[in-house]
Amino acid sequence: MIASVITGYFVSISLITTAFYKSRANNYLSLSLFLIASITLIDWLDLNTPNITIQILGNFKLDFLFATTLFTYFLIQIKHKYLNSYWYKWMYLPFFCCAIVEIPMYFLNLHGSVFEFQVFLIKDFSSIALNTFLIFFGRHLIKNSKSVSEDKRRWLLRLNLFIIYIITSWILTRIEYFTFGSLYTYYILWVLLSLFLWWILYYGIFRLQVIDQKEEIHNYLVSKKALNDKANKKVKPAISSKITTQLYQLMEEEELYKNPLLSRLDLATRLGTSEGYLSQIINQEINKSVIQFVNEYRITAAKNLLHNPTFSKYSVEAIGMEAGFKSKSAFYNVFKTSLGMSPGAYRKHQKTS
C-alpha cells in the first residue's frame, strides 16, 4: 500500500515536471492522482493508526476535489465546450463547503460527537453521489465526442472504467460497514487503487502521450501536405499496368499505408480486383509481396520523420504509429530487418552524420 501511494505521488509530480508529459490536461490528471493517493493514505492511516489529525484530514473529503479534477481532465482531452460554461467552476463548491464546515467543528471541539458523525455521513454520501455522477457523465461525453481519435477514446474509456471499478468498490465498503460493521471490502478497494496507480505509471500515461504525439505528427504532416501541389506527383514511367499505377496513386496520394489495419483484401477492393490477382501483379511487376510493398512505404515515411529535426521531440513509437505500423514491436522488427538497425539507432546515426 505504501509503495503504491509513493508511486501515485511520484507519477503526479512527474507529470508536471517532465517536459515529455507537460500539458494542461496532465496538470489536472496529476492533481487527480495526487488526491487519490492522498485519499488512500488517509483512509489506511485512519484504520490502522487513528488520531485527530488523520480524522480531520479525512473530514475534508478530498473525494469532492478528485471528482472535479478528473472530470476536468476528461473535458480537456475531448475539447468539450463545457470548459467555457459559467457553471463549470461551481463544481468545486462542495469541497470548499466541506472545508468551511470543518473549521467551526475544530474550534468547538465537536470531533467524535454524534453531530460530527452525522455531518460526516452527509459529506460521505454526497461525495459518492458526485463521483458516480461525474464519472458516468464523463463516460457519456467521451463516447459521443466527435473531436477525439479512436485510439484516445479507447484510452480514456479504459481509464474511466478503472475509476468506475474503484467507485463501485468504494460503495461496497460503505454497504458492508453500515450493514455488518466490518471492513473487509476495504482491502478490495485498496488493491484496486494500487493496481490503478501502477497501471497509470507503467502503461497508461505513456501510452496516451504516444497517441497524442502521433496525432500532432499527423496534423503537422497534413498541414504541410496541403501546401504541396498534388499535380506535381508523377507515376513511375516503368509501370505499365493500370492496376499498379492505381496502386501507386493510392499509396502516394491517399497514403493508405498509414492505416495499421490495411489488408490485402482492402487494397484489392479499392482497386476492383481479387486478392490473388493483386498479389500476382505486385509480384510480377514490382517483385515484392503485398506486405513488403506496403511496409516499404511505411519505412520510408518513418525514415523521413526520424531524419527531420522537427520531430526529434517525439517518441520513436509515435513516429512508427504515424507511419502506419500497428505496434511498437512490428515497427522495430520491420525497420531493423530493412535497415539493419533499430529506429532509435537510425535517429542517432542521422544526428551524428
NUROMAR-15695 format. One record per atom (N, C-alpha, C, O): residue in one letter; x, y, z. Coordinates in steps of 0.05 Angstrom, whole numbers, plus 5000, padded with zeros to 4 digits. Last residue first. Example, Ala and Ser with C-alpha at 12.3 -4.5 7.8 and 13.67 -1.06 7.14 Angstrom:
BEGIN
S525749555142S527349795143S525850015157S526850235161A526448865156A524649105156A526449345156A528549345169
***
This chain:
BEGIN
S551352444234S552452444207S552152714193S552952744170T548752474282T551652494282T552852514255T555252584252K543452414268K544252664283K547252694282K548252924281Q543251914245Q542652144228Q543552404242Q544352594228H544351604290H546251604267H545851844250H547751964240K539651674319K542251774330K544351794308K545951984307R535951424284R535651714291R538351824302R539152044294Y537950904285Y537851054259Y537651354265Y539051514252A536950764337A539750774328A539950934302A541851084298G531350774337G532850954354G535650984345G536751204346P530150364299P529450644294P530950844311P531751054301S535949914293S533349994305S532750284297S534550434289M538549634232M538849784257M536049864267M534149874252G537649434182G539749314198G540349454224G542349404237L533549584150L535849754151L538149654168L540349764168S529649164151S530049324127S532749464127S534149474107T529748964202T530148784180T530848934155T532448844139K528549434231K531249304234K531849104212K534149084203F523349524213F525449724209F528149594210F529949654194V520649064230V520749124202V523049324196V524449294176N521449104287N522248874272N522648924242N524648854230Y519349614301Y522149554306Y523049314289Y525249334277F513949544286F515549754275F518549694277F520049714258A512349124319A512249084289A513949294276A515449234257S512949354369S514549124362S514649084332S516749024320K509049764368K511849834371K513649604362K515649654348S503949654318S505049644345S508049714345S509349724324K502449794266K500349734286K501449734315K500049814333F504850324226F505350074240F503450034263F502850224277G504350824202G502450614195G502850344209G501450154203A507051274217A507851154191A506050924183A506150834160E504851354267E504151544246E504851434218E503451484199M507450944294M504550934292M503651124269M501851044254G512851124292G512050874279G509050854275G508150754254I512351594322I513151614294I512351354279I511351364257A511251364372A509351544360A509851574330A507951574314E516151094381E513650944378E511451114365E510051004348V519851504387V520051324364V517551174359V516751124336S516952134408S518051864413S518051694387S516551754368Y519152794389Y517152584391Y518452304394Y520652254384K523153144381K522053144408K519952924411K519152864434S524353114327S526253004345S525152984374S526052814389F521553334285F520253114300F522152984320F521552774331T524853704261T522253794271T520953594290T519553664309P529053434238P529453544265P526853634278P526553654302N528052834204N527153114205N527453214233N526253104252H529052294208H531252464198H530552764202H532452924202L524252094224L526552064242L528852244234L530352334251L521152204178L520452324204L522852314223L523352514238N523751884140N523452174135N522852324162N523952534167K522951374162K525751484159K525651784155K527251924167A517451324158A518651334185A521551454183A522351604200A516751304103A515551524118A516851554145A517351774155T519650834092T520551094080T519351324096T520751524101I516550464120I519350514128I520350774117I521750924131R511750504090R511850564119R514650634128R515050824143Y513450324040Y512450594043Y512550684072Y513250914078E514649804055E516749974043E515950264045E517550434051N509849584070N511749654091N514049824081N515249974096V507549504020V506349694038V508349774059V508650014066F511049103999F510549353984F509449574003F510349804002Q510648704036Q513248824032Q512849104018Q514249294025I505248564029I506148674055I508848814052I509249014065V505348373976V503748603982V504648734008V504948974010S512248233954S509548143964S507948403971S509148613972K515548423893K515148433922K512448313929K510748293912N516348573840N518048363852N517948373883N519948343896I513348883809I514949023829I516848833843I518648913858E510948533773E511848793763E513648943783E515249103775Q509848043801Q511048043774Q512248313767Q514448323756N507648203850N509948023849N511448033822N513848033821I503348503835I505548633850I508048463849I510248563848I500348113807I501348343793I503648473808I505648553796Q499247743849Q500747653825Q501947893810Q504247883802S496248043885S498847933893S500547853869S502947903869L491848133852L493448363861L496148263870L498148393863Y489747623846Y490747763822Y492547993830Y494548053817G488347503899G490347343885G491547483861G493947483857E484347883910E486847883925E489047733910E491347823909S481648203851S481648003871S484348013886S486348123876T479448893842T480548643832T480548443855T479548503877G478749443854G476849303838G477849043826G477148963804L481849723888L482849703860L480949553842L481349533818R479349653936R479649923926R480449923897R479750113882T480049093941T477349213938T477449493927T475949563909A485549053948A484248923924A481449043919A480749093896L486149303997L487349413973L486049313948L485449453929D483148964030D482449244028D483649374003D482249513989L486048484024L483248504015L482348794011L481048853992R490748604050R490848554021R488048574009R487648663986S489349144097S489848864089S489948844059S489349024044L490649604148L490449564119L491149274112L493149164120L491149764199L489449534195L489149464165L487549294157P493950234199P495250004210P493749744206P494849524208N494550674147N492450524162N493650264173N494250084157K498550844117K498450954144K496150824160K495950874184Y497750674065Y499650514082Y499550604111Y500450464129L494851054039L493350824051L495150664070L494150534089E495551574016E497251464038E495851244054E495651244078E493451813973E491651763996E493151654020E491951644042E498151863942E496252083944E494452053969E494052243983E501151393947E502551653947E500651893951E501352093963M497550963946M499650973966M500751263969M501051363991L494351063902L493151033928L495251063951L494651183972Q498251073862Q496751313868Q495451303895Q495351503910Y499950553862Y501850763869Y500351023877Y501151163895L495150323843L496250243870L498150463880L498050543903Q494750513792Q492750593812Q493650543840Q493150693858T499150243771T499050533770T497150643791T497750823806T497349723776T499749803791T499850113792T500650223813I493049733741I492549673769I494949773786I494549883808K495549823692K493650013702K493149983732K493050173747S502449723681S499849613689S498049823701S498849983718S507249973675S505349983653S502549883661S500549953648I512250323702I509950163709I507850193687I506750413682A516050683688A516550403681A514150223687A514049993678P514651173708P514151123679P514550833672P513450733652K511051273767K513451163755K512951083726K511150933721V507151863766V507251573768V509751463755V510551563733K508452463800K508452313775K508652013781K509951933800K505853053828K506652783831K506452623805K504452653791N503853543817N506653503811N507553213814N509653133804A498753563838A499053523808A501953473800A502453373778K499053703889K498953413883K499353363853K500153153845D503054163917D501254123894D501353833886D503353723876N502854303986N504154183963N502154143940N499754093946L499954454029L501354664014L502654563988L503454723971A498053994051A496154174038A497454394022A496254504003K502553804076K501753674051K499753854036K499753854011K502554094123K504754134103K503954024076K504654134055S498053894147S498154174141S500354234121S499954414104V499453354152V497153424136V497253714128V496653794106L503753394187L504253304160L501953374142L502353434118Y501153584233Y503253744221Y503653664192Y503953824174N497753154244N496553424238N498653604224N498053754206H501552754255H499652724233H498552994225H498453054201I504052954301I505552904277I503752894252I504353014232E499552964335E500953204329E502553174303E502553354286E498352414338E496352604326E497752864319E497052984298K502952224363K502252124336K500252314323K500552364299Q502352474412Q504652544394Q504052454366Q504752604346D497952214432D497852504428D500052584409D499552754391I499951694436I497651744418I497552044412I497052114389V503951774474V504751684447V502551744427V503051824404Q500751914517Q502552114506Q503552034478Q503852214461L498251434526L496651654517L498451874505L497651994485R502651134544R501151054520R499551284509R499551324485F504151394591F505951394568F504551324542F505051434521I499551304623I500351574615I502151574590I501751734572G499050694626G497050894618G498051154607G497451224584Y503650384642Y502450364616Y500850614608Y501250724586Y506050494691Y507450324672Y506150304645Y507450214626L502650864719L505450904717L506650744693L508150864677I497450664715I497950934705I500950974701I501751094681W498350174741W497650174713W498150444701W499250464679W499350354793W501450214779W500850214749W502650244732L494250574805L496650744806L499050614791L500550754777F490950114800F490550354784F493050524782F493850614761L492949774840L493149694811L492849934793L494249964773S491450084884S494250024879S494649954850S496550054837L485950094880L487350344879L490350294873L491550444857L484949534886L484249674861L485749944858L486750004836V486849474939V488149324917V487549464890V489349494874W483149794965W486049864966W487549724944W489349844931L478349514956L478749794947L481649864945L482549994926I479549044982I479049034953I479449314941I480649344920Y479849235034Y482249125022Y481949094991Y483949134977Y474749395045Y476749605042Y479249495029Y480649635014T471848955055T471749055027T473849275023T474549335000Y472248885110Y473848715092Y473948825064Y475948785050L470049135154L471449305135L473049135115L475049235104S463549105189S466249005182S467449175159S466049335147G458249205198G460249325217G463049225212G464849275228F454349055164F455548845180F457548955200F458448805218T452249555145T450549315147T451649105166T450249005183F456149935143F453650005156F451749765159F449849775175Y460249645116Y460749765143Y458049815157Y457849755181E457949495067E458949285086E459149405115E458349275134I456949995045I454749805049I455549595070I454049535089R462150195041R460150335058R457850145065R456950135088T464449845005T465649875032T463650005051T463449935075L461349924960L461149664974L462349685002L461349555021I463250424943I460550394952I460150144969I458650144989W468450254928W468150464950W465250444961W464950464985S467349934885S468549814909S468250004933S467749914956T465450334851T463750104859T464749974884T463249914902I470050644845I467750764858I465750544868I464650564889I473350274818I474150384845I471750494860I471450444883Y470550194771Y471049974789Y471750064817Y470849954837I470850724751I468250614758I468550374777I467050344796I476350764741I475150924762I472450824770I471750834794F476550414697F478050354721F476950504745F476650394767L473450694661L472450434671L473950364697L472750254715N476851124650N474251174662N473150924674N472050924696L481050854624L481551004649L478951044664L478851004688R478050694579R479350494596R479950614624R479550494644L476651164556L474450994566L475650774585L474350694604L481651354542L480151504561L477851334573L477351344597W483050964503W484751004527W483151144549W483151064572R479151034464R479450774478R480950804504R480250684524R480151564449R477551494461R477751234476R476751214499K485251514425K484951664450K482351604464K482251584489D483751194380D485751104399D485551244426D485651124447E479951524355E479051274366E481151164386E480351054407S480552234373S481151994356S480251744370S479751744394V475552734383V477752564394V478052324376V476152214365S471053014371S473653154368S476052984378S478153094382K466252814382K467052804354K469852914350K470852904327S463852434437S465552644427S466352604398S467052384390N461052034460N459652184440N461352414429N460352574412K464551814498K463351644477K462151804454K462351714431I465352264531I467652144516I466551974493I467451994470L460352344554L461552544537L463752434520L464052514497H459751864584H457851924563H459052134543H458752104519R463951924620R464051704601R462151754578R462751694555G462152364649G464552394633G464752164612G465652214590F457752124674F457252344655F459752384637F459452434613F460551764706F458751664685F458051884664F457751824641I463352134738I464851924723I463151814701I464151754679L459352454760L461352574742L462852364726L463452414703F456352084792F455052244771F457152334751F456852314726T460251884828T458751704810T457551854786T457851764763N461852354854N463752204839N462352014819N463251994796L456852504879L458152674859L460152524842L460252564818A455852054912A453952134891A455252304870A454852264846I460352084946I459851844929I458051904906I458551824883S459452574969S461752544953S461552294935S462452294912S454652464998S454652674977S457052634958S456852664934F456452095034F454552005014F454352214991F453852134968D459952435064D460952185051D459052095029D459952035007K456852855083K459052915064K459952665049K460552675026I453452565116I452352735094I454552785074I454052765050L457152335152L455452165135L454352325111L454352225088F459152795177F460852625161F459252445142F460052415119V454652965205V455753135184V457552975165V457553005141Q454352535241Q452152585222Q453052765199Q452352705176F459152595269F458652355254F456452395233F456652295211E458353095294E460553065275E460152815257E460752815233F454052955327F453653155306F455853125285F455353145261V456452605363V454352505345V453952695321V453552605299S463652735365S460952755374S458952635354S459752565332G468652735344G467952495360G465052505370G464152315382H469353425347H470353175335H469852945354H470452955378L468253915367L465953725362L466853465351L465153295345N470854385383N471654125393N469353915391N468753775410L470254865360L468254795380L468754515392L467254425410F474354845323F474655035345F472554985367F473055045390Y472454435288Y475054415301Y475254595326Y476154505347M467754635271M467754375286M470354335301M470354225322P469155085241P467855125268P467754865284P467754875309I471954785198I473254985214I471855025241I473155005262E468554455168E470454335186E471754525205E472454455227V465654795135V464254665157V466154555177V465654545201I469754925098I468555135115I467155015139I467355125161A470654435073A472854575087A471754775107A472654805129C465754355049C466754165069C468854295086C468954265111C465654775013C463654765034C464554575057C464154635080F469754634979F470154864996F468054875019F468654975040F467354184955F469854154970F470154384989F470854355013P462754404929P462454204951P464954174968P464854144993L465154764890L463754864913L463554654935L463954724959Y467054604842Y468954604864Y467654674891Y468854654912M463054684806M463554404814M465554384837M465654184851W463055204791W461455144815W461854854824W461054774846K465655244743K467255284767K465655224793K466855184814Y461355154706Y463554954709Y465054994736Y465554794750W457555514694W457055344717W459355164724W459355034745Y459255764647Y459255924672Y459055744696Y460055814718S463655394603S460955444615S461155594641S463155554656N468255224580N467755514580N465055584591N464155814590L467954674584L470154814598L469755114599L470855244617Y463954504551Y463254554579Y465554694595Y465054824615K466054374502K465154654506K464454714535K464354944543H471853954502H468953994505H468254284512H469754414526K476453644488K476053924479K473053994480K471954094460I477753174509I475853164487I475053434476I473353464459Q481353344548Q482253154528Q480353134504Q481253094482I478153684580I480453794564I481253604542I481753694520L474553314602L473553534585L475853644568L475353704544F478052994633F476552874610F475553094591F475753064567Y479653374671Y481653244653Y480253124629Y481253154606T474853474696T476153694681T478153574661T478353664639F474252994723F472253064703F473453284685F472953284660L478553034758L478552824738L476552884715L477152844692T476953474789T479353494773T479453274752T480453334729T472053274812T472053514795T474553524777T474353584753A473652834843A471552804822A471753034802A471452994778F477453074878F478252874859F476252844836F477052834813L474153394910L476153524892L477053334871L477553414848F471353004938F469953204922F471753334901F471053374878D475352734965D473852594944D472452794926D472252744902L477153005008L478553054982L477252924959L477752984936K474553125060K473452985037K474653075011K473453214994F475753305110F475853505088F474753395062F474153545043N475952865142N473553015141N473453235120N471353335113G481252695138G479152545125G476552695122G475152655103L483653095170L484353075141L482252915126L481452995104I481452945219I480853205207I481453205177I479853305162Q483852435226Q480952455224Q480152725212Q478252725195I489152565230I488352405207I485352425204I484352435181T488852855279T489852985255T488952835230T488052955211I487052475317I485352705310I486252845284I484552935269N488251795293N488752025311N487152265301N486052255279P489351105280P487551335282P488451545302P489351485324T492450715247T493550885268T491851135272T492751355266N488750435214N491050295227N492250455250N492950345271L484850765193L484050495203L486250365220L485750205237D487751215178D485551245197D484650975209D483750965232L491351015141L492351105167L490151125188L490551065211W487750925100W489350705111W490350775138W490250615157D485751425089D483951215097D485450985111D484550875131I490551685073I489051785097I487151565107I487051515131L492051395027L493851405050L492251485076L492651365097T487651494993T488451225000T490051215026T489551055044I488052054989I485551935000I486151645009I485351565031S493052094963S492652204990S490252085004S490352025028A491951854914A494051744931A493751834960A494051684979I488052204896I487251934901I489351784918I488651614934L491152684892L488852664910L488152384917L487552314940F494852554853F495852644879F493552614900F494052524922L491452454811L493052234821L494052304849L494152134867S489352974803S487552754809S489052514821S488152394841L493953264790L492553334814L490653104823L490453044846S495053004741S497053004762S495653064789S496152924809L490653154712L491052874717L493052844740L492652664758Y491653704708Y489253614723Y489453314730Y488653224751N496253684677N496353824703N493953734721N494253694745N494653424631N496253274650N496553414677N497053284698A492153854605A490553624614A492053474635A490853384655R496554194594R494354284611R492754054622R492154044646S502853844598S500553944583S498454034603S498553964627K508653464598K507453714605K505153794587K505453804562Y511553014586Y508752984594Y507253244598Y504853244602F516653174573F515352984555F512352974560F510752924542A518453484615A517653614590A516053434572A514253524558T516253384681T517653264658T516553384632T514153384627T513053614719T515853694719T517353584695T519553684689I508053404720I508253694718I511153794717I511554034715L508852854722L507052964701L507353264698L507053374676S511752764769S513052734742S511452864720S512552974701I507852814808I509953014806I511353004779I511953214767S504752354797S503552624796S505552844794S505153044780V508551944804V507451994778V506152274776V506552414756F509552004860F511752024840F510652094813F511752264799Y504551904883Y505852164886Y507952214865Y508252424854G503951364866G501951564858G503151844860G502752014843T508251124892T508151124863T506251344853T506851484833I506651194944I509051334935I509151344905I509951544894V502250844942V501851124948V504251284939V503951504926S504950354933S503050454913S502550754917S502350904897A507950304980A509350324954A507450434932A508350594916I503850255017I505650485019I507050524992I507350754983M501649765000M500050005000M501750255000M501250444985
***
